[in-house]
Amino acid sequence: ADAQARGVSQALANGQLLGLEPSPGVISANGGQAEFAKPIWAYLDATITKEPIAEGQRKLAEWADTLESIERRFGVDRFTLVAFWGVESGYGKVLDDAAIVRPVVQSLATLACGDPRRAGYWRNELLEVLRILAQGDVPLERLTGSWAGAMGHSQWMPEVWLNMGIDYNKDGKINPFQVEDGLGGTAAYIAKR
């Protein structure tokens, strides 16, 4: 009923939720995010090494035109965007890594039912990912992400996708799995929030 109130058909909601099994490891991962478990400098020292910096420099050159356009439009400099991109998804490397990503609907349903501390937050994100499916911009099999349901090049939560995402590449869809939409939406997010 909550999904239907947000414009999701009963058939889509039932098809996604009925019979869904908990995602293994999601609840235990919820208590151990590295960026919250380690002191900030230890986290940064482990995350920001020579290899990702060199890759970031390559991405700055590869995506120079897009980054310049985004910088002009939103006032968010390219270096900040590329830094976010590198930290959040390794410049997109994690998006197809089966050892890291998992189905987002299953992860969010697991958290909505298994984390009583933040059940309302997870439930909202679950309903928002159903709205994303209803919009049809990205197929179900592409909706993979972190254990927490973060998706795409900048690891957006569904609410961010729906409320801050933009169709930067002008293909008629908001898709943070595409570099242009991911970076453009991230700049919009930084500028507006």
C-alpha positions as CSV (number, residue, x, y, z in Angstrom):
1,A,0.0,0.0,0.0
2,D,2.9,2.4,0.8
3,A,4.4,1.7,-2.6
4,Q,1.1,2.2,-4.4
5,A,0.7,5.6,-2.6
6,R,4.0,6.6,-4.3
7,G,2.8,5.6,-7.7
8,V,4.2,2.1,-7.8
9,S,1.8,-0.5,-9.2
10,Q,0.7,-3.4,-6.9
11,A,2.0,-5.8,-9.5
12,L,5.5,-4.3,-9.5
13,A,5.6,-4.0,-5.7
14,N,4.4,-7.6,-5.2
15,G,6.7,-8.9,-7.9
16,Q,9.7,-7.4,-6.1
17,L,8.8,-8.0,-2.5
18,L,6.8,-11.1,-2.1
19,G,9.0,-14.1,-1.4
20,L,12.1,-12.0,-1.1
21,E,14.8,-13.6,1.0
22,P,17.2,-11.5,3.3
23,S,20.5,-10.6,1.7
24,P,23.3,-12.5,3.4
25,G,25.8,-10.2,5.2
26,V,23.8,-7.0,4.9
27,I,22.9,-6.7,8.6
28,S,26.4,-7.4,9.8
29,A,27.9,-4.9,7.2
30,N,25.5,-2.3,8.6
31,G,27.6,-2.1,11.8
32,G,31.1,-1.8,10.3
33,Q,31.4,0.9,7.6
34,A,35.0,1.7,7.4
35,E,34.4,5.5,7.2
36,F,32.6,5.3,10.5
37,A,34.7,2.6,12.2
38,K,38.1,4.2,11.6
39,P,39.4,7.6,12.5
40,I,39.0,9.9,9.5
41,W,42.8,10.2,8.8
42,A,43.3,6.4,9.0
43,Y,40.4,6.0,6.5
44,L,41.8,8.6,4.2
45,D,45.3,7.2,4.4
46,A,44.0,3.8,3.4
47,T,41.8,5.1,0.7
48,I,43.9,7.8,-1.0
49,T,47.0,6.2,-2.3
50,K,49.2,6.8,-5.4
51,E,47.2,4.4,-7.7
52,P,43.8,6.1,-7.3
53,I,45.4,9.5,-7.6
54,A,47.0,8.5,-10.9
55,E,43.7,7.0,-12.1
56,G,42.0,10.3,-11.1
57,Q,44.5,12.2,-13.2
58,R,43.7,9.9,-16.2
59,K,39.9,10.4,-15.6
60,L,40.4,14.2,-15.5
61,A,41.9,14.0,-19.0
62,E,39.5,11.4,-20.4
63,W,36.4,13.3,-19.2
64,A,37.8,16.8,-19.6
65,D,35.0,18.2,-21.8
66,T,32.2,16.8,-19.6
67,L,33.9,17.9,-16.4
68,E,34.4,21.4,-17.8
69,S,30.7,21.6,-18.8
70,I,29.6,20.4,-15.3
71,E,32.0,22.9,-13.6
72,R,30.5,25.8,-15.7
73,R,26.9,24.8,-15.0
74,F,27.1,24.0,-11.3
75,G,30.2,25.8,-10.0
76,V,31.6,22.6,-8.6
77,D,35.2,22.1,-9.6
78,R,36.3,19.0,-11.6
79,F,38.8,18.0,-9.0
80,T,36.2,17.7,-6.3
81,L,34.0,15.7,-8.6
82,V,36.7,13.3,-9.6
83,A,37.8,12.9,-5.9
84,F,34.2,11.9,-5.0
85,W,34.1,9.6,-8.0
86,G,37.3,7.9,-7.0
87,V,36.4,7.4,-3.3
88,E,32.8,6.4,-3.9
89,S,33.2,3.8,-6.7
90,G,36.9,3.6,-7.8
91,Y,35.9,5.6,-10.9
92,G,33.2,3.1,-11.6
93,K,35.3,-0.1,-11.1
94,V,33.0,-1.4,-8.3
95,L,29.8,-1.2,-10.3
96,D,30.2,-4.6,-11.9
97,D,32.3,-6.3,-9.2
98,A,30.2,-9.2,-8.1
99,A,32.2,-9.5,-4.9
100,I,31.0,-6.0,-3.8
101,V,27.7,-5.2,-5.4
102,R,24.4,-6.9,-4.7
103,P,20.7,-6.4,-5.7
104,V,19.6,-3.1,-4.2
105,V,15.9,-4.1,-3.6
106,Q,17.0,-7.1,-1.6
107,S,19.6,-5.1,0.4
108,L,17.1,-2.4,1.3
109,A,14.3,-4.8,2.2
110,T,16.7,-6.7,4.4
111,L,17.7,-3.5,6.2
112,A,14.0,-2.3,6.4
113,C,13.1,-5.5,8.2
114,G,16.3,-6.2,10.1
115,D,17.6,-2.9,11.4
116,P,15.1,-1.6,14.0
117,R,17.3,1.4,14.8
118,R,16.8,2.9,11.3
119,A,13.9,0.9,9.9
120,G,12.0,4.0,8.8
121,Y,15.0,5.3,6.8
122,W,15.6,1.9,5.1
123,R,11.8,1.5,4.4
124,N,11.8,4.9,2.7
125,E,14.8,4.0,0.6
126,L,13.2,0.7,-0.4
127,L,10.0,2.5,-1.5
128,E,12.1,5.0,-3.5
129,V,14.0,2.2,-5.3
130,L,10.6,0.8,-6.3
131,R,9.7,4.2,-7.7
132,I,12.9,4.1,-9.7
133,L,11.9,0.7,-11.1
134,A,8.4,2.1,-11.9
135,Q,10.0,5.0,-13.9
136,G,11.8,2.5,-16.1
137,D,15.0,4.4,-16.5
138,V,17.2,1.5,-15.5
139,P,16.3,-2.2,-15.6
140,L,16.1,-4.3,-12.4
141,E,19.3,-6.3,-13.2
142,R,21.3,-3.0,-13.3
143,L,20.0,-1.9,-9.8
144,T,23.0,-3.3,-7.9
145,G,25.0,-1.4,-5.3
146,S,26.5,-1.5,-1.9
147,W,25.1,-3.5,1.0
148,A,23.3,-0.2,1.9
149,G,21.7,0.3,-1.5
150,A,24.0,3.0,-2.7
151,M,24.3,2.9,-6.5
152,G,26.2,4.3,-9.5
153,H,29.4,6.2,-10.0
154,S,28.8,8.4,-7.0
155,Q,27.0,5.8,-4.9
156,W,23.6,7.5,-4.7
157,M,20.9,6.3,-2.4
158,P,17.5,6.0,-4.1
159,E,16.1,9.2,-2.5
160,V,19.1,11.2,-3.9
161,W,18.6,9.6,-7.4
162,L,15.0,10.7,-7.4
163,N,15.3,14.1,-6.0
164,M,18.8,15.3,-7.1
165,G,19.5,13.1,-10.2
166,I,19.7,14.8,-13.6
167,D,19.8,13.6,-17.2
168,Y,23.1,15.2,-18.0
169,N,23.8,13.3,-21.2
170,K,20.3,14.1,-22.5
171,D,19.3,10.6,-23.4
172,G,15.9,11.0,-21.7
173,K,16.8,8.9,-18.6
174,I,18.3,9.7,-15.2
175,N,20.9,7.0,-14.8
176,P,23.8,7.3,-12.2
177,F,25.4,4.2,-13.8
178,Q,26.3,6.5,-16.7
179,V,29.3,8.7,-16.1
180,E,27.8,11.9,-17.3
181,D,24.6,11.5,-15.3
182,G,26.5,10.4,-12.2
183,L,28.9,13.3,-12.3
184,G,26.3,15.9,-13.3
185,G,24.0,14.7,-10.6
186,T,26.7,14.7,-8.0
187,A,27.6,18.4,-8.9
188,A,23.9,19.3,-8.6
189,Y,23.8,17.5,-5.2
190,I,26.8,19.4,-4.0
191,A,25.6,22.8,-5.3
192,K,22.0,22.4,-3.9
193,R,22.5,20.5,-0.7
